[in-house]
Amino acid sequence: MADKNIKPVYLSVGDAAARLSVSEATIRRAVRSGELAHVRIGRAVRVAVTDLDAYAAARRVVTEAGESR
């Protein structure tokens, strides 16, 4: 039986999309282009939480006033 207190290390495409509030197509496109590191287990694609966070951080936009958008 799985421990429900353990946070997942890998996310499905759907969970990764939900975490970033984007579509699954956006995540699949990033995976396909090589922009987002992933693991393929059979036909399933999984994204490490750390890779997803790094992907999002690399796309962070800062305005001239120093505010994040």
Jmol script that loads the backbone (N, CA, C; Angstrom):
load data "model"
ATOM      1  N   MET A   1       0.844  -1.178   0.000  1.00  0.00           N
ATOM      2  CA  MET A   1       0.000   0.000   0.000  1.00  0.00           C
ATOM      3  C   MET A   1       0.892   1.246   0.000  1.00  0.00           C
ATOM      4  N   ALA A   2       0.561   2.223  -0.852  1.00  0.00           N
ATOM      5  CA  ALA A   2       1.358   3.441  -0.998  1.00  0.00           C
ATOM      6  C   ALA A   2       1.097   4.398   0.163  1.00  0.00           C
ATOM      7  N   ASP A   3       2.158   5.078   0.582  1.00  0.00           N
ATOM      8  CA  ASP A   3       2.053   6.082   1.633  1.00  0.00           C
ATOM      9  C   ASP A   3       1.542   7.376   1.005  1.00  0.00           C
ATOM     10  N   LYS A   4       0.411   7.876   1.454  1.00  0.00           N
ATOM     11  CA  LYS A   4      -0.196   9.070   0.861  1.00  0.00           C
ATOM     12  C   LYS A   4       0.525  10.352   1.257  1.00  0.00           C
ATOM     13  N   ASN A   5       1.475  10.289   2.172  1.00  0.00           N
ATOM     14  CA  ASN A   5       2.224  11.472   2.581  1.00  0.00           C
ATOM     15  C   ASN A   5       3.436  11.734   1.701  1.00  0.00           C
ATOM     16  N   ILE A   6       3.781  10.787   0.838  1.00  0.00           N
ATOM     17  CA  ILE A   6       4.935  10.946  -0.042  1.00  0.00           C
ATOM     18  C   ILE A   6       4.516  11.725  -1.276  1.00  0.00           C
ATOM     19  N   LYS A   7       5.248  12.811  -1.577  1.00  0.00           N
ATOM     20  CA  LYS A   7       4.955  13.601  -2.761  1.00  0.00           C
ATOM     21  C   LYS A   7       5.556  12.897  -3.978  1.00  0.00           C
ATOM     22  N   PRO A   8       4.871  12.932  -5.109  1.00  0.00           N
ATOM     23  CA  PRO A   8       5.404  12.261  -6.294  1.00  0.00           C
ATOM     24  C   PRO A   8       6.658  12.952  -6.816  1.00  0.00           C
ATOM     25  N   VAL A   9       7.599  12.151  -7.255  1.00  0.00           N
ATOM     26  CA  VAL A   9       8.830  12.676  -7.832  1.00  0.00           C
ATOM     27  C   VAL A   9       8.605  12.941  -9.315  1.00  0.00           C
ATOM     28  N   TYR A  10       7.783  12.118  -9.943  1.00  0.00           N
ATOM     29  CA  TYR A  10       7.455  12.257 -11.358  1.00  0.00           C
ATOM     30  C   TYR A  10       5.972  12.537 -11.517  1.00  0.00           C
ATOM     31  N   LEU A  11       5.639  13.379 -12.479  1.00  0.00           N
ATOM     32  CA  LEU A  11       4.252  13.741 -12.750  1.00  0.00           C
ATOM     33  C   LEU A  11       3.851  13.252 -14.130  1.00  0.00           C
ATOM     34  N   SER A  12       2.590  12.916 -14.276  1.00  0.00           N
ATOM     35  CA  SER A  12       2.056  12.606 -15.605  1.00  0.00           C
ATOM     36  C   SER A  12       1.963  13.917 -16.387  1.00  0.00           C
ATOM     37  N   VAL A  13       1.736  13.807 -17.675  1.00  0.00           N
ATOM     38  CA  VAL A  13       1.579  15.005 -18.505  1.00  0.00           C
ATOM     39  C   VAL A  13       0.417  15.847 -17.982  1.00  0.00           C
ATOM     40  N   GLY A  14      -0.671  15.203 -17.624  1.00  0.00           N
ATOM     41  CA  GLY A  14      -1.830  15.920 -17.098  1.00  0.00           C
ATOM     42  C   GLY A  14      -1.536  16.644 -15.802  1.00  0.00           C
ATOM     43  N   ASP A  15      -0.827  15.977 -14.901  1.00  0.00           N
ATOM     44  CA  ASP A  15      -0.484  16.605 -13.621  1.00  0.00           C
ATOM     45  C   ASP A  15       0.514  17.745 -13.813  1.00  0.00           C
ATOM     46  N   ALA A  16       1.465  17.565 -14.736  1.00  0.00           N
ATOM     47  CA  ALA A  16       2.443  18.621 -15.034  1.00  0.00           C
ATOM     48  C   ALA A  16       1.730  19.839 -15.611  1.00  0.00           C
ATOM     49  N   ALA A  17       0.787  19.601 -16.500  1.00  0.00           N
ATOM     50  CA  ALA A  17       0.015  20.695 -17.093  1.00  0.00           C
ATOM     51  C   ALA A  17      -0.787  21.434 -16.024  1.00  0.00           C
ATOM     52  N   ALA A  18      -1.415  20.692 -15.143  1.00  0.00           N
ATOM     53  CA  ALA A  18      -2.205  21.309 -14.072  1.00  0.00           C
ATOM     54  C   ALA A  18      -1.315  22.135 -13.150  1.00  0.00           C
ATOM     55  N   ARG A  19      -0.131  21.636 -12.867  1.00  0.00           N
ATOM     56  CA  ARG A  19       0.798  22.345 -11.972  1.00  0.00           C
ATOM     57  C   ARG A  19       1.195  23.708 -12.537  1.00  0.00           C
ATOM     58  N   LEU A  20       1.316  23.791 -13.877  1.00  0.00           N
ATOM     59  CA  LEU A  20       1.700  25.054 -14.517  1.00  0.00           C
ATOM     60  C   LEU A  20       0.505  25.823 -15.076  1.00  0.00           C
ATOM     61  N   SER A  21      -0.686  25.284 -14.917  1.00  0.00           N
ATOM     62  CA  SER A  21      -1.907  25.903 -15.448  1.00  0.00           C
ATOM     63  C   SER A  21      -1.822  26.120 -16.954  1.00  0.00           C
ATOM     64  N   VAL A  22      -1.361  25.082 -17.661  1.00  0.00           N
ATOM     65  CA  VAL A  22      -1.305  25.092 -19.116  1.00  0.00           C
ATOM     66  C   VAL A  22      -1.993  23.837 -19.629  1.00  0.00           C
ATOM     67  N   SER A  23      -2.130  23.741 -20.941  1.00  0.00           N
ATOM     68  CA  SER A  23      -2.774  22.562 -21.510  1.00  0.00           C
ATOM     69  C   SER A  23      -1.798  21.386 -21.580  1.00  0.00           C
ATOM     70  N   GLU A  24      -2.347  20.192 -21.692  1.00  0.00           N
ATOM     71  CA  GLU A  24      -1.514  19.010 -21.880  1.00  0.00           C
ATOM     72  C   GLU A  24      -0.743  19.122 -23.188  1.00  0.00           C
ATOM     73  N   ALA A  25      -1.346  19.752 -24.190  1.00  0.00           N
ATOM     74  CA  ALA A  25      -0.671  19.929 -25.481  1.00  0.00           C
ATOM     75  C   ALA A  25       0.595  20.765 -25.324  1.00  0.00           C
ATOM     76  N   THR A  26       0.575  21.758 -24.454  1.00  0.00           N
ATOM     77  CA  THR A  26       1.756  22.587 -24.212  1.00  0.00           C
ATOM     78  C   THR A  26       2.887  21.749 -23.623  1.00  0.00           C
ATOM     79  N   ILE A  27       2.563  20.891 -22.673  1.00  0.00           N
ATOM     80  CA  ILE A  27       3.568  20.024 -22.065  1.00  0.00           C
ATOM     81  C   ILE A  27       4.091  19.033 -23.094  1.00  0.00           C
ATOM     82  N   ARG A  28       3.207  18.414 -23.861  1.00  0.00           N
ATOM     83  CA  ARG A  28       3.633  17.450 -24.887  1.00  0.00           C
ATOM     84  C   ARG A  28       4.527  18.115 -25.935  1.00  0.00           C
ATOM     85  N   ARG A  29       4.202  19.349 -26.311  1.00  0.00           N
ATOM     86  CA  ARG A  29       5.016  20.090 -27.277  1.00  0.00           C
ATOM     87  C   ARG A  29       6.419  20.351 -26.716  1.00  0.00           C
ATOM     88  N   ALA A  30       6.498  20.723 -25.447  1.00  0.00           N
ATOM     89  CA  ALA A  30       7.795  20.980 -24.806  1.00  0.00           C
ATOM     90  C   ALA A  30       8.608  19.693 -24.708  1.00  0.00           C
ATOM     91  N   VAL A  31       7.943  18.578 -24.435  1.00  0.00           N
ATOM     92  CA  VAL A  31       8.611  17.277 -24.377  1.00  0.00           C
ATOM     93  C   VAL A  31       9.127  16.906 -25.763  1.00  0.00           C
ATOM     94  N   ARG A  32       8.256  17.029 -26.771  1.00  0.00           N
ATOM     95  CA  ARG A  32       8.608  16.640 -28.139  1.00  0.00           C
ATOM     96  C   ARG A  32       9.769  17.473 -28.688  1.00  0.00           C
ATOM     97  N   SER A  33       9.806  18.767 -28.347  1.00  0.00           N
ATOM     98  CA  SER A  33      10.863  19.650 -28.852  1.00  0.00           C
ATOM     99  C   SER A  33      12.175  19.495 -28.082  1.00  0.00           C
ATOM    100  N   GLY A  34      12.125  18.796 -26.946  1.00  0.00           N
ATOM    101  CA  GLY A  34      13.321  18.615 -26.133  1.00  0.00           C
ATOM    102  C   GLY A  34      13.540  19.718 -25.112  1.00  0.00           C
ATOM    103  N   GLU A  35      12.614  20.671 -25.039  1.00  0.00           N
ATOM    104  CA  GLU A  35      12.739  21.763 -24.068  1.00  0.00           C
ATOM    105  C   GLU A  35      12.508  21.294 -22.633  1.00  0.00           C
ATOM    106  N   LEU A  36      11.715  20.250 -22.477  1.00  0.00           N
ATOM    107  CA  LEU A  36      11.366  19.742 -21.151  1.00  0.00           C
ATOM    108  C   LEU A  36      11.854  18.302 -21.019  1.00  0.00           C
ATOM    109  N   ALA A  37      12.767  18.094 -20.104  1.00  0.00           N
ATOM    110  CA  ALA A  37      13.306  16.746 -19.868  1.00  0.00           C
ATOM    111  C   ALA A  37      12.186  15.843 -19.366  1.00  0.00           C
ATOM    112  N   HIS A  38      12.249  14.580 -19.744  1.00  0.00           N
ATOM    113  CA  HIS A  38      11.193  13.645 -19.371  1.00  0.00           C
ATOM    114  C   HIS A  38      11.728  12.217 -19.351  1.00  0.00           C
ATOM    115  N   VAL A  39      10.905  11.337 -18.828  1.00  0.00           N
ATOM    116  CA  VAL A  39      11.196   9.911 -18.798  1.00  0.00           C
ATOM    117  C   VAL A  39      10.040   9.216 -19.505  1.00  0.00           C
ATOM    118  N   ARG A  40      10.372   8.294 -20.372  1.00  0.00           N
ATOM    119  CA  ARG A  40       9.324   7.529 -21.055  1.00  0.00           C
ATOM    120  C   ARG A  40       9.378   6.112 -20.500  1.00  0.00           C
ATOM    121  N   ILE A  41       8.261   5.664 -19.955  1.00  0.00           N
ATOM    122  CA  ILE A  41       8.133   4.317 -19.408  1.00  0.00           C
ATOM    123  C   ILE A  41       7.065   3.629 -20.248  1.00  0.00           C
ATOM    124  N   GLY A  42       7.508   2.805 -21.175  1.00  0.00           N
ATOM    125  CA  GLY A  42       6.566   2.253 -22.142  1.00  0.00           C
ATOM    126  C   GLY A  42       6.054   3.407 -22.988  1.00  0.00           C
ATOM    127  N   ARG A  43       4.750   3.576 -23.026  1.00  0.00           N
ATOM    128  CA  ARG A  43       4.158   4.693 -23.765  1.00  0.00           C
ATOM    129  C   ARG A  43       3.874   5.894 -22.865  1.00  0.00           C
ATOM    130  N   ALA A  44       4.047   5.709 -21.575  1.00  0.00           N
ATOM    131  CA  ALA A  44       3.764   6.784 -20.625  1.00  0.00           C
ATOM    132  C   ALA A  44       4.920   7.772 -20.546  1.00  0.00           C
ATOM    133  N   VAL A  45       4.587   9.051 -20.495  1.00  0.00           N
ATOM    134  CA  VAL A  45       5.581  10.110 -20.343  1.00  0.00           C
ATOM    135  C   VAL A  45       5.457  10.650 -18.925  1.00  0.00           C
ATOM    136  N   ARG A  46       6.576  10.768 -18.245  1.00  0.00           N
ATOM    137  CA  ARG A  46       6.593  11.326 -16.899  1.00  0.00           C
ATOM    138  C   ARG A  46       7.627  12.439 -16.843  1.00  0.00           C
ATOM    139  N   VAL A  47       7.319  13.485 -16.073  1.00  0.00           N
ATOM    140  CA  VAL A  47       8.192  14.644 -15.937  1.00  0.00           C
ATOM    141  C   VAL A  47       8.580  14.779 -14.473  1.00  0.00           C
ATOM    142  N   ALA A  48       9.869  14.874 -14.208  1.00  0.00           N
ATOM    143  CA  ALA A  48      10.334  15.067 -12.833  1.00  0.00           C
ATOM    144  C   ALA A  48       9.903  16.453 -12.353  1.00  0.00           C
ATOM    145  N   VAL A  49       9.479  16.528 -11.117  1.00  0.00           N
ATOM    146  CA  VAL A  49       9.052  17.805 -10.534  1.00  0.00           C
ATOM    147  C   VAL A  49      10.179  18.821 -10.640  1.00  0.00           C
ATOM    148  N   THR A  50      11.405  18.415 -10.379  1.00  0.00           N
ATOM    149  CA  THR A  50      12.539  19.341 -10.443  1.00  0.00           C
ATOM    150  C   THR A  50      12.744  19.863 -11.864  1.00  0.00           C
ATOM    151  N   ASP A  51      12.574  19.000 -12.872  1.00  0.00           N
ATOM    152  CA  ASP A  51      12.711  19.434 -14.270  1.00  0.00           C
ATOM    153  C   ASP A  51      11.585  20.390 -14.654  1.00  0.00           C
ATOM    154  N   LEU A  52      10.384  20.130 -14.182  1.00  0.00           N
ATOM    155  CA  LEU A  52       9.252  21.005 -14.474  1.00  0.00           C
ATOM    156  C   LEU A  52       9.455  22.383 -13.838  1.00  0.00           C
ATOM    157  N   ASP A  53       9.938  22.394 -12.603  1.00  0.00           N
ATOM    158  CA  ASP A  53      10.204  23.660 -11.927  1.00  0.00           C
ATOM    159  C   ASP A  53      11.303  24.449 -12.637  1.00  0.00           C
ATOM    160  N   ALA A  54      12.340  23.755 -13.101  1.00  0.00           N
ATOM    161  CA  ALA A  54      13.429  24.416 -13.829  1.00  0.00           C
ATOM    162  C   ALA A  54      12.933  24.968 -15.164  1.00  0.00           C
ATOM    163  N   TYR A  55      12.079  24.211 -15.844  1.00  0.00           N
ATOM    164  CA  TYR A  55      11.488  24.639 -17.110  1.00  0.00           C
ATOM    165  C   TYR A  55      10.689  25.933 -16.903  1.00  0.00           C
ATOM    166  N   ALA A  56       9.879  25.967 -15.867  1.00  0.00           N
ATOM    167  CA  ALA A  56       9.074  27.155 -15.580  1.00  0.00           C
ATOM    168  C   ALA A  56       9.960  28.336 -15.174  1.00  0.00           C
ATOM    169  N   ALA A  57      10.966  28.092 -14.365  1.00  0.00           N
ATOM    170  CA  ALA A  57      11.851  29.169 -13.912  1.00  0.00           C
ATOM    171  C   ALA A  57      12.618  29.787 -15.076  1.00  0.00           C
ATOM    172  N   ALA A  58      12.985  28.978 -16.059  1.00  0.00           N
ATOM    173  CA  ALA A  58      13.731  29.472 -17.217  1.00  0.00           C
ATOM    174  C   ALA A  58      12.858  30.369 -18.092  1.00  0.00           C
ATOM    175  N   ARG A  59      11.551  30.291 -17.934  1.00  0.00           N
ATOM    176  CA  ARG A  59      10.633  31.081 -18.736  1.00  0.00           C
ATOM    177  C   ARG A  59      10.028  32.249 -17.966  1.00  0.00           C
ATOM    178  N   ARG A  60      10.525  32.473 -16.791  1.00  0.00           N
ATOM    179  CA  ARG A  60      10.021  33.567 -15.955  1.00  0.00           C
ATOM    180  C   ARG A  60      10.343  34.903 -16.616  1.00  0.00           C
ATOM    181  N   VAL A  61       9.355  35.783 -16.668  1.00  0.00           N
ATOM    182  CA  VAL A  61       9.521  37.087 -17.281  1.00  0.00           C
ATOM    183  C   VAL A  61       9.539  38.133 -16.176  1.00  0.00           C
ATOM    184  N   VAL A  62      10.552  39.003 -16.216  1.00  0.00           N
ATOM    185  CA  VAL A  62      10.650  40.091 -15.242  1.00  0.00           C
ATOM    186  C   VAL A  62      10.518  41.402 -16.003  1.00  0.00           C
ATOM    187  N   THR A  63       9.641  42.282 -15.539  1.00  0.00           N
ATOM    188  CA  THR A  63       9.426  43.568 -16.184  1.00  0.00           C
ATOM    189  C   THR A  63      10.551  44.532 -15.824  1.00  0.00           C
ATOM    190  N   GLU A  64      10.552  45.678 -16.463  1.00  0.00           N
ATOM    191  CA  GLU A  64      11.589  46.683 -16.172  1.00  0.00           C
ATOM    192  C   GLU A  64      11.551  47.137 -14.733  1.00  0.00           C
ATOM    193  N   ALA A  65      10.385  47.106 -14.135  1.00  0.00           N
ATOM    194  CA  ALA A  65      10.252  47.516 -12.729  1.00  0.00           C
ATOM    195  C   ALA A  65      10.707  46.426 -11.778  1.00  0.00           C
ATOM    196  N   GLY A  66      11.116  45.286 -12.314  1.00  0.00           N
ATOM    197  CA  GLY A  66      11.590  44.191 -11.483  1.00  0.00           C
ATOM    198  C   GLY A  66      10.499  43.292 -10.963  1.00  0.00           C
ATOM    199  N   GLU A  67       9.287  43.463 -11.487  1.00  0.00           N
ATOM    200  CA  GLU A  67       8.167  42.639 -11.047  1.00  0.00           C
ATOM    201  C   GLU A  67       8.044  41.411 -11.940  1.00  0.00           C
ATOM    202  N   SER A  68       7.650  40.300 -11.352  1.00  0.00           N
ATOM    203  CA  SER A  68       7.404  39.080 -12.137  1.00  0.00           C
ATOM    204  C   SER A  68       6.054  39.161 -12.790  1.00  0.00           C
ATOM    205  N   ARG A  69       5.964  38.518 -13.944  1.00  0.00           N
ATOM    206  CA  ARG A  69       4.667  38.401 -14.609  1.00  0.00           C
ATOM    207  C   ARG A  69       4.339  36.953 -14.766  1.00  0.00           C
TER     208      ARG A  69
END
end "model"
wireframe off; spacefill off
backbone 0.3
color backbone group
